[in-house]
Amino acid sequence: MSAREIRSLLAKKSVSPQELLTAANNRINEVDSHVNALPTLCFERAYSLAKKLDYSETPLKGIPIAIKDLMAVSGVRTTWGSRVYENHVPTKSDLLIDRIESNGAIIYAKSNTPEFGAGANTFNDIFGTTLNPWNTSLSAAGSSGGSAVALATGMAWLATGSDLGGSLRNPASFCGVVGLRPTIGRIPADPGPLAFDRMSVDGPMARNIGDVAMLFDNMVGRHDRDPISHFDVPKDFELAVDAKVKPKRIAFSRDFGVTPVDEKIANICKFAAEKFCEIGVPVEEAHPDFSGLQHVFQTLRAISFAANLGPLLNKYRKILKPEIVWNIEKGLKLTSEEIVSAMAERSRIYAGAVDFFNKYDLLLSPATIVAPYPASTRYVESVGEHTFSNYIEWCSIAYAITIIGAPALSIPCGFTDTKLPVGLQMVGKPGGEAALLGAAALLEESLEILPSVPIDPK
């Protein structure tokens, strides 16, 4: 069943939160040993809350949810996928956890993530590798790989993820589920040392657009502890999904002019994008000017690593994975000229994107540039004749959208010849989640791919 169907049963009291927790627990016992998506379980806490609290008046009615192991949940082991915090049990939850729980979600599991969410392959030294359920020799991508796999295998109805360079969108694409990266500030977050200047966001994941919208409605809104969270936040994203308002004009790009893309993946995504033509929406090949992207993203990302993880470097260098050490050191070595030029370039790219979205309602592209790759490979090193310069560059098609702060989601749009899922990236103008979700619901209906999950691991 979908999460919205489950909520309806809860509202009618045809099923109890305890029964749902038992169903989730049973499913985890059946399949998680094959995919390693939910390494930390907290069913005792979940059953206790389900028994103690009345969820009937809450928006989510007591529906269970899996939380990515980058957000603190009070009383539950929270590791950030790092040996630095291997035995950490916080006494206070992240502010977004408080919001989700107050809106009626019951947390029963933490989903696997690469160390501190760094990298688009979900593995770490504590819990090991999360495997793709469509072929368990392959990567689930990352860094929200555990959440995506839990959804794809029926161990979760709803899950959270986070996204800096595509960490919601990449695993959604690889696993055949939906992940939404919202506009920066739409969902509040514990601000950390970069309270006023962040690129990473939290977001909802589910198996379909309607379920994503339902969770999104219960995550958004101003929080005083987050200075960039929005004051005026429209609710009823679920209603926007059900309204399915048709966009007027759409752009499609194979590569945004910034990255190589596997030809078969590009063709699958183009075929899906052109489904809009069948309902009378013109689709043209175009994209904003993303020149300068690598300098902008790599510089600003390195700043975030230096600010957030730099204090750990001297003490924990030997146990941090090498990609993190490299990223921290890159940030610490940046010159003021490099930082200023990256900020100026980002502003220029954003201004061009605003002009672009005055012409087009949506921008579509592949969500990932390749099909799922072997789980034993740390990251995609090359496509065709192009060799990437670092471990995150293969995600350029995702982080091009990150730097303009726009909402983007990955929606299942087809399958490769070997029956692996492919995701279409759909991007709206900043603040345009309602129109984006409504259009995505239209496409979801036209593609007739869902429900292809949940599946048993293969």
C-alpha positions, 0 to 999 in steps of 0.5 A: 500500500502507499503511505497515503492509503496507510494514513487513510486506514489509520484515520478510520482506525482500520489499522493501528500504528502498532500493527504497522510497526509489526508489519515493517519489522517482519519485512525487515527481518525478511529482506534487510540481510540481503541489502543492508539498508536499515542497520539501526532499529528502534522498535522498542522506542517506537512501540512505546510511543505508539502505545503512549500517545494518541496519534488520531489528531495528528496529520500523519496519524502514527505512520512509521518512518525511517530516518537517514542516519545523518539526523539525531534522534534522541535515545537512538544510536546516531553515527553519521556513518562514521567511526568517530560517532560509532557509539553515539546516542544523542539525548536531543533530537534534530529540530526536523525530527521534533517536527516530524514526530509532532506531526504524527510520524513514528520513527522505527529505524535509521537508514544507512549512509556513507560517512558524513553523507560524503559520496554517492555510494552508500558504504561506511566502516561501521555498517558496511555497504547498502546494496541495490535491490534490483541487483544486489551486486550493484550500488544503491548510490548515495548518500541516502541509499539506505532510505531509497533501498528501504522504500524499494524493498517495502521496509518503509512507506516513508523515509527522509534523505538529505541532498548536497550534490544529489544525495536524494536524487541519485539513490532514488534514480538507482532504486526506482523511487522518488526523492525531492530536493526542496528549495533551500530554506523550505525545510528547516534544519539544525544550522550548524556553523554555516547557519546563513550559507548552506547548500545541503537540504533535507527532503522527503523520499517515498515510492510515489509523488503523492506520498512524497508530497504528503511527507513534504507538507509535514516537514516544511515551515519556519523554525527560529533556530534556522535563520534561512528557513522560510517565513511564508510557506505554502502548505497543501503540496498534496493538493497540488499533486492531486490537482495535476496542473499542466505546465505550459512549456518545458525544457529538456537537456541531456547534460546541461552542458557540464557532463558526459552522460551514457547515451542509453540513459539520456535516450530513456529520459528524453523519451519520458520527457516527451510524454508531456508532448502527448498531453499538449505541452511543448518540450524543447531542448534547452538549459541555463548557462552552467559554465563555471559550475565545477569551480563554484560547487567544488569550492563551496562544497569544500568550505562546508567540509572545512567548516563542519568537519575541519575540527575533527581532522587532527584528532581523527585523520586516520579513521576518516575516509580519504575522500573526506580528508581530501575535501576538508584539506581542500577547504582549508587551503582555499584562498579568499580570491577563490572563495569570492570568485566562486560566490560571484560565479554562483550569483551569475549562474543563478541570475541566468537560471531565473531568466530561464525559468521565466521562459520555461516552467520546468527543466528536465534531465537525467537524474544520474548519468549512468545506470547502477554500477558495481557496489565494490566501486567507490565512485564513477571514475569515468564515462566514455573518454572523460575521466572525472577529476574527483569522487563527486564530479560524476554527480554534476548533473545533480549539483548544477541544480544545487547551486541555484537553490531550485527544487528538484526531484527524481522520478522513475521513468524507465528501465535499462536493457538489464531491467535496472531503473532510470530516474528523470530529474525534474526541476522547478523554479526556486519556490516552485515545489507545488507546480513541480509536484503537480507536473510530476504527478501528471508524468507519473500517470502518463508513464504508467511505471508505478507501482514497480516497487516494492520488490524482493531483492534480486 
